[in-house]
Amino acid sequence: MAKKEKTTLRFKIGIGFIVLSCVFPLFGMVVPFFGLSTYLTAFLVAFFLVGGPELCLIVGAALSGKKAVQMITEKVKKLFRRGPPKPVSKCRYIVGLVALLLGNVIMFLRDYAPPLFHLKVSDLTLLGVNLVADFIIIISFFILGEQFWEKLKKLFTWEAEQ
């Protein structure tokens, strides 16, 4: 039977600092709503987004020790580890490509149709068209699946023919 190791107060405080380093950026998003002076708001946002998380992470790693850092590193690696891409059906792939093309056509028409046909379009309408087109394009990437991402990554790599 394996012996359970007793965790020390120093270890718990170190893990607390590591968790705090992950939560700090959320505090930075809330500070502007407190109505503080501009200088204090800028300082606090910068601290919570840039300096604070790094400082807490270093202090947390120093307090919790090598074992905790290795444990956290392994969990993060396990979270992002992937297997081979799963194939999607031909119908789903075609629907994804049509959605991707449709989103791009909407963006193209948004820029070139109003001047071409002398249409008067409000800024709010253009914003709505942008949001719809962006949403369609983003959703199309999820519809296309992992194989499409692999194909897209290969587009940007150069491999010599053998």
C-alpha positions as CSV (number, residue, x, y, z in Angstrom):
1,M,0.0,0.0,0.0
2,A,1.4,3.4,-1.0
3,K,2.0,5.9,1.7
4,K,0.2,9.2,1.3
5,E,2.6,12.1,1.6
6,K,1.7,14.8,4.0
7,T,1.5,18.3,2.3
8,T,3.1,21.1,4.2
9,L,1.7,24.6,4.7
10,R,4.5,26.0,2.4
11,F,3.3,23.6,-0.4
12,K,-0.3,24.8,0.0
13,I,0.6,28.4,0.0
14,G,2.7,27.8,-3.1
15,I,-0.2,26.2,-4.9
16,G,-2.4,29.1,-3.8
17,F,0.0,31.5,-5.5
18,I,0.0,29.5,-8.7
19,V,-3.8,29.5,-8.8
20,L,-3.8,33.2,-8.0
21,S,-1.5,33.8,-11.0
22,C,-4.2,32.3,-13.2
23,V,-6.9,34.4,-11.6
24,F,-5.1,37.7,-11.6
25,P,-5.9,38.6,-15.3
26,L,-9.6,38.4,-14.4
27,F,-9.2,41.1,-11.8
28,G,-7.6,43.3,-14.4
29,M,-10.7,43.1,-16.5
30,V,-12.9,44.4,-13.6
31,V,-10.7,47.3,-12.3
32,P,-12.0,49.9,-14.9
33,F,-15.5,49.5,-13.5
34,F,-14.5,50.7,-10.0
35,G,-14.3,54.4,-11.0
36,L,-10.8,54.9,-9.8
37,S,-8.5,57.6,-11.2
38,T,-7.0,57.1,-14.6
39,Y,-3.5,56.6,-13.3
40,L,-4.4,54.1,-10.6
41,T,-6.7,52.2,-13.0
42,A,-3.9,52.0,-15.6
43,F,-1.4,50.8,-12.9
44,L,-3.7,48.2,-11.5
45,V,-4.7,46.8,-14.9
46,A,-1.1,46.6,-16.0
47,F,-0.2,44.9,-12.7
48,F,-3.0,42.4,-12.9
49,L,-2.4,41.6,-16.6
50,V,1.3,41.7,-16.9
51,G,3.4,41.9,-13.7
52,G,1.2,40.2,-11.0
53,P,0.7,36.8,-12.6
54,E,4.4,36.3,-13.4
55,L,5.4,37.4,-9.9
56,C,2.8,35.0,-8.3
57,L,3.9,32.2,-10.5
58,I,7.5,32.6,-9.5
59,V,6.7,32.8,-5.8
60,G,4.3,29.9,-6.1
61,A,6.9,27.7,-7.8
62,A,9.6,28.6,-5.3
63,L,7.3,27.8,-2.3
64,S,5.6,24.6,-3.6
65,G,8.8,23.1,-4.9
66,K,10.0,21.0,-7.8
67,K,7.5,18.2,-7.3
68,A,4.5,20.5,-7.5
69,V,5.8,22.2,-10.6
70,Q,6.4,18.9,-12.3
71,M,2.9,17.7,-11.3
72,I,1.2,20.9,-12.7
73,T,3.4,20.7,-15.9
74,E,2.3,17.1,-16.5
75,K,-1.4,17.9,-16.0
76,V,-1.2,20.8,-18.5
77,K,0.6,18.6,-21.0
78,K,-2.0,15.9,-20.6
79,L,-4.7,18.5,-21.2
80,F,-3.2,19.5,-24.6
81,R,-2.1,16.1,-25.8
82,R,-4.0,15.0,-28.9
83,G,-4.2,11.8,-30.8
84,P,-4.6,11.5,-34.6
85,P,-7.2,13.7,-36.2
86,K,-10.7,12.2,-36.4
87,P,-12.2,12.1,-39.9
88,V,-15.5,13.8,-40.7
89,S,-18.1,12.7,-43.2
90,K,-18.1,13.9,-46.8
91,C,-21.4,15.7,-46.3
92,R,-20.1,17.5,-43.2
93,Y,-16.9,18.5,-45.0
94,I,-18.9,20.0,-47.9
95,V,-21.2,21.9,-45.5
96,G,-18.1,23.3,-43.8
97,L,-16.5,24.4,-47.0
98,V,-19.8,26.0,-48.2
99,A,-20.0,27.9,-44.9
100,L,-16.4,29.0,-45.1
101,L,-16.9,30.3,-48.7
102,L,-20.2,31.9,-47.8
103,G,-18.6,33.8,-44.9
104,N,-15.9,35.1,-47.2
105,V,-18.3,36.0,-50.0
106,I,-20.4,38.0,-47.5
107,M,-17.2,39.9,-46.4
108,F,-16.3,40.5,-50.1
109,L,-19.8,41.8,-50.9
110,R,-19.9,44.0,-47.7
111,D,-16.8,45.9,-49.0
112,Y,-17.6,46.1,-52.7
113,A,-21.4,46.0,-53.2
114,P,-22.4,49.3,-51.6
115,P,-20.1,51.5,-53.7
116,L,-20.7,49.4,-56.8
117,F,-24.5,49.7,-56.7
118,H,-24.5,53.1,-54.9
119,L,-26.2,51.7,-51.8
120,K,-26.3,53.7,-48.6
121,V,-25.6,51.4,-45.7
122,S,-25.5,52.4,-42.1
123,D,-22.6,51.6,-39.8
124,L,-24.8,49.5,-37.6
125,T,-25.8,47.4,-40.6
126,L,-22.2,46.9,-41.6
127,L,-21.4,45.8,-38.0
128,G,-24.2,43.3,-38.1
129,V,-23.0,41.9,-41.5
130,N,-19.4,41.7,-40.1
131,L,-20.6,39.8,-37.0
132,V,-22.7,37.3,-39.0
133,A,-19.9,36.7,-41.5
134,D,-17.3,36.2,-38.8
135,F,-19.6,33.8,-36.9
136,I,-20.2,31.8,-40.1
137,I,-16.4,31.6,-40.8
138,I,-15.6,30.5,-37.2
139,I,-18.4,27.9,-37.1
140,S,-17.2,26.5,-40.5
141,F,-13.8,25.7,-38.9
142,F,-15.5,23.6,-36.3
143,I,-17.7,21.9,-38.9
144,L,-14.7,21.0,-41.1
145,G,-13.0,19.1,-38.2
146,E,-9.4,18.3,-37.3
147,Q,-8.4,16.9,-40.7
148,F,-9.0,20.4,-42.2
149,W,-6.7,21.9,-39.6
150,E,-4.0,19.4,-40.5
151,K,-4.4,20.3,-44.2
152,L,-4.3,24.0,-43.4
153,K,-1.1,23.6,-41.3
154,K,0.5,21.7,-44.2
155,L,-0.2,24.7,-46.4
156,F,2.3,26.7,-44.3
157,T,5.1,24.2,-44.1
158,W,7.7,23.6,-46.8
159,E,8.8,20.0,-47.3
160,A,11.3,19.1,-49.9
161,E,10.3,16.4,-52.4
162,Q,12.3,13.2,-52.1
